[in-house]
Amino acid sequence: MDNILTTLFPAFAFLGIILFACDRQDKRKIELEKVKAKAEWDRASECFRNDVTQEGFEEIVEATG
């Protein structure tokens, strides 16, 4: 029994390390996707001016439409 544990322990430890690394990589990928989505949203929202009222915006839409 002792030989089996001594033989299998390195394999299980290696498997645990691999699974931990994969989980961290997935979390980094999700965080990167969030950062990219926020950057895209920020880039898209730069097109809008804060000093335009709702009525002014509707006039602009009617004039361009």
Secondary structure, DSSP 8 states (H G I E B T S, - for coil): -HHHHHHHHHHHHHHHHHHHHHHHHHHHHHHHHHHHHHHHHHHHHTTS-TT--HHHHHHHHHHH-
